[in-house]
Amino acid sequence: GGAAAAGPSARNEKLADAAGHAAQVDELNAQQRYAEALRAGADSLAVRERLIGPVCWEVADVLQRIAHVHLRRGSYREAEAALLRAMAIAEKLMPVENAGSYLPIFADLAELHLRMGRYAQAEADYQREIAVRQHERQGPAFLWVPRRGLAWIYALTGRLAEAERLFQESTSYYADYDSAAYRVIYAEGLVGLAAVQRARGELPRAEQLLQQAVTL
């Protein structure tokens, strides 16, 4: 009986250690201690894969944390590999029509592909994220993040009318909300509109929009 009890107890202790290492990944990443963060992530990943299995939310979670480290240090290919592996796990655990559980992975992939300049892929990522958020009946504040990504893709690829429409939507919707979070969204929309005007050669109007954003 004692030996049998020791097994689960030791397993639980190891899993608790793995959870601690997973949390350390975020802490060390915030401190820009990237090598240590990746070591903590590798330790957590190894224990969770061995004791829980390679296809579980705990493994997907630590893979996403590891991806955040690579993303912050500019190692985009390593970040993509970790995120795609996390996505593959999530898709096995949850059908895509109930994909709200892995929305953060959608969001991370979209941001990553935007940073990599893979605009067509990033656009598809953002569109997929928007579709899932709408299916989950999430409000406009949650939809703004992927819509902002789409707007910048449109601006960067010369689709200025589409970019302007999305940035204008954010400034129209959030202009009357008096909270810090909404003011940030409103300001981001103004900065995007300024970028559109600058691309059109309307420099005075662009400067006016930037000044308006700064004063919020």
Disulfide bonds with the S-S distance in Angstrom:
none
